[in-house]
């Protein structure tokens, strides 16, 4: 696949997507959002993809935010269309049957922070910076930031970060539960690749079902979530991977799972 604003690489079931607008610090404009929407639709249909790594070009920014040069010319109607496109794109990440890891190599502000939050988890460089500074523009986050941040760090902390437009460093983001790991910049992608490889070695159907169980279950009460988990557990046995995994354990050998879901 070829894109104007994205670099797409695939090897051994691991896809690396690089947002490639370095002169604009990889800011999200309408064209880039449309390309991501198209790409995520394609990935959802690709049984050979096991893990996705999402990062930004250059060493300054993951995504510095939405493209303010576009925002400045919007009215209420066009702003809602823009927010709808961004929210649709980010919602597709949760619906993908494979994990998506945000590899945050620099600024993750505004729409960039929202994009990282939409991923399943985040690895960040020591140089990374997170924040939702929309209030400084007289705006609020429009790509799901008010919702996902509150679910990640709690409502009170989310409101403080949003109301003050505070930027936080990677270590503080980790302390708040926003980031999984903080790594030296030169080791960031290498460690993300290692994690991706370990996930890719698992049964793809089980990974997809576990992702569904977590994403859907966290939005409902414990009893309903546990029901979803039971259903997903049962569905695991519709895949040959459950038989292979249990047999390999009993035979004291390494399991060789299927390469597709």
C-alpha positions in Angstrom: 0.0 0.0 0.0 1.2 3.5 -0.9 0.2 6.7 0.9 1.2 10.3 0.7 1.4 10.9 4.5 2.2 7.4 5.8 5.0 4.9 5.6 3.7 1.4 5.7 6.1 -1.6 6.4 5.2 -5.2 7.0 7.5 -8.0 8.1 6.8 -11.4 9.8 3.3 -10.3 10.6 4.4 -7.1 12.2 3.2 -3.8 10.6 5.0 -0.5 11.3 3.0 2.6 10.4 4.9 5.9 10.4 3.0 9.1 10.3 5.1 11.0 7.8 4.6 14.8 7.9 7.8 15.7 9.8 7.8 19.4 8.6 4.3 19.8 10.3 5.4 17.6 13.3 3.1 14.9 11.9 0.0 17.0 12.6 -3.3 15.4 11.8 -5.0 17.0 8.8 -8.0 15.8 6.9 -5.9 14.0 4.3 -3.8 12.1 6.9 -6.9 11.1 8.8 -8.5 9.8 5.6 -5.4 7.8 4.8 -5.4 6.3 8.3 -9.1 5.4 8.0 -8.4 3.6 4.7 -5.4 1.8 6.1 -7.2 0.6 9.2 -10.0 -0.8 7.0 -7.5 -2.7 5.0 -5.7 -4.0 8.1 -9.0 -5.3 9.6 -9.2 -7.6 6.5 -5.6 -8.8 6.5 -5.4 -12.1 8.3 -1.6 -12.1 8.1 -1.1 -9.0 10.4 -0.4 -9.9 14.0 0.7 -6.6 15.6 0.7 -3.0 14.5 3.3 -0.4 15.7 2.3 3.2 15.2 4.9 6.0 15.4 5.9 9.3 14.0 8.6 10.4 11.5 11.6 12.2 12.8 12.8 12.5 16.4 10.7 15.5 17.5 7.1 14.4 17.4 4.8 11.4 17.4 1.9 13.7 16.5 2.0 17.3 17.6 -1.8 17.7 17.3 -4.4 18.5 14.8 -3.3 20.8 12.0 -4.2 24.2 13.3 -3.9 25.7 9.8 -7.1 23.7 9.0 -8.8 24.3 12.3 -8.5 28.1 11.8 -10.8 28.0 8.8 -13.6 25.8 10.2 -17.1 26.7 11.1 -19.3 24.7 13.5 -20.5 22.3 10.7 -17.1 21.6 9.2 -15.6 21.1 12.7 -18.1 18.4 13.5 -17.4 16.6 10.2 -13.6 16.8 11.0 -14.2 15.5 14.6 -16.4 12.7 13.2 -13.7 11.6 10.8 -11.0 11.7 13.5 -13.2 9.8 16.0 -14.2 7.2 13.3 -10.5 6.6 12.5 -9.5 6.2 16.2 -12.5 3.9 17.0 -11.3 1.6 14.3 -8.1 0.9 16.3 -10.1 -0.8 19.1 -12.0 -2.8 16.5 -8.9 -4.2 14.8 -8.4 -7.8 15.7 -4.7 -7.3 16.4 -3.0 -5.2 19.1 -1.9 -1.7 18.1 1.0 -0.2 20.1 1.7 3.5 20.1 5.5 4.1 19.9 5.6 7.7 21.1 9.0 9.2 20.1 8.3 12.9 20.9 5.4 15.3 21.2 2.0 13.6 21.6 -0.2 16.6 22.0 -3.9 17.2 21.3 -4.9 14.9 18.5 -1.5 13.1 18.9 -2.3 12.3 22.6 -5.7 11.2 21.5 -4.3 8.9 18.9 -1.9 7.3 21.4 -4.8 6.9 23.9 -6.8 5.1 21.1 -4.0 2.5 20.8 -4.0 -0.6 23.0 -1.0 0.6 25.0 1.8 3.0 24.8 5.6 2.8 24.8 7.3 6.2 25.1 10.7 7.7 24.7 12.2 9.6 27.6 11.9 12.6 25.4 8.1 12.2 24.9 5.6 14.8 26.0 1.9 14.3 26.5 -1.0 16.8 26.8 -4.3 18.0 25.6 -3.8 21.7 25.1 -7.0 22.5 23.2 -8.2 24.8 25.9 -5.4 27.3 24.9 -7.2 27.6 21.5 -10.6 28.0 23.0 -11.5 24.4 22.1 -11.9 21.0 23.7 -10.4 17.7 22.6 -12.5 16.4 19.7 -11.1 13.0 18.8 -12.2 11.2 22.0 -9.7 12.7 24.4 -12.2 13.7 27.1 -13.5 10.1 27.1 -10.4 8.0 26.8 -8.2 10.0 29.1 -10.8 9.9 31.8 -11.0 6.1 31.4 -7.2 5.8 31.6 -6.3 8.1 34.5 -9.7 8.8 36.2 -12.1 11.7 35.7 -10.5 14.1 38.2 -7.0 13.8 36.8 -8.3 14.0 33.2 -10.2 17.2 34.0 -7.1 18.8 35.6 -5.0 18.0 32.6 -7.6 19.2 30.1 -8.6 22.3 32.0 -5.0 23.5 32.6 -3.7 22.3 29.2 -0.8 20.9 31.1 2.0 19.0 29.3 3.5 16.1 31.1 6.7 14.2 30.6 6.8 10.5 29.9 7.7 9.5 33.4 4.8 11.4 34.9 2.5 9.9 32.2 3.7 6.4 33.3 3.0 7.2 36.9 -0.5 8.2 36.0 -1.1 5.0 34.1 -1.1 6.6 30.7 2.1 5.0 29.5 3.2 1.3 29.9 7.0 1.8 29.5 9.4 4.7 29.2 12.6 3.9 27.3 15.7 5.7 26.1 15.1 7.1 22.6 17.6 4.9 20.9 16.0 1.8 22.4 12.3 2.7 21.9 11.6 1.0 18.6 13.8 -2.0 19.3 11.9 -2.7 22.5 8.6 -2.1 20.8 9.6 -4.6 18.1 10.5 -7.2 20.8 7.1 -6.9 22.4 5.5 -7.1 19.0 7.4 -10.2 18.2 6.4 -11.9 21.5 2.7 -11.1 20.8 3.1 -12.3 17.2 4.2 -15.7 18.5 0.9 -16.2 20.3 -2.3 -17.6 18.8 -3.9 -14.9 16.7 -7.5 -15.9 17.4 -6.8 -15.8 21.1 -5.2 -12.4 20.9 -8.1 -11.0 19.0 -10.6 -12.4 21.4 -8.7 -11.1 24.4 -8.6 -7.7 22.9 -12.4 -7.8 22.4 -13.0 -9.0 25.9 -10.9 -6.1 27.4 -12.3 -3.3 25.2 -15.9 -4.4 25.5 -15.8 -5.6 29.1 -14.3 -2.4 30.5 -17.4 -0.5 29.4 -19.9 -2.7 31.3 -20.5 -4.0 34.8 -18.4 -6.9 36.1 -21.1 -9.6 35.6 -21.7 -8.6 32.0 -17.9 -8.4 31.4 -17.4 -11.8 32.8 -20.1 -13.1 30.6 -18.3 -11.7 27.6 -15.1 -13.3 28.8 -16.8 -16.8 29.1 -18.1 -16.4 25.5 -14.7 -15.4 24.2 -13.0 -18.3 26.2 -15.4 -20.8 24.5 -14.7 -19.3 21.1 -11.0 -20.0 21.5 -11.8 -23.7 21.2 -13.2 -23.0 17.7 -9.6 -22.4 16.6 -7.0 -25.1 16.1 -4.6 -23.0 18.3 -6.3 -24.1 21.5 -5.6 -27.7 20.6 -2.1 -26.9 19.5 -1.3 -24.9 22.7 -2.6 -27.5 25.1 -1.0 -30.4 23.2 2.4 -28.6 23.1 2.3 -28.0 26.8 1.6 -31.6 27.6 4.2 -32.8 25.1 6.8 -30.3 26.5 7.4 -28.6 23.2 7.0 -25.1 21.8 3.6 -24.4 20.4 3.4 -23.6 16.7 0.3 -21.5 16.3 -1.5 -20.7 13.0 -0.3 -17.7 11.1 -3.8 -16.4 10.4 -7.0 -15.9 12.4 
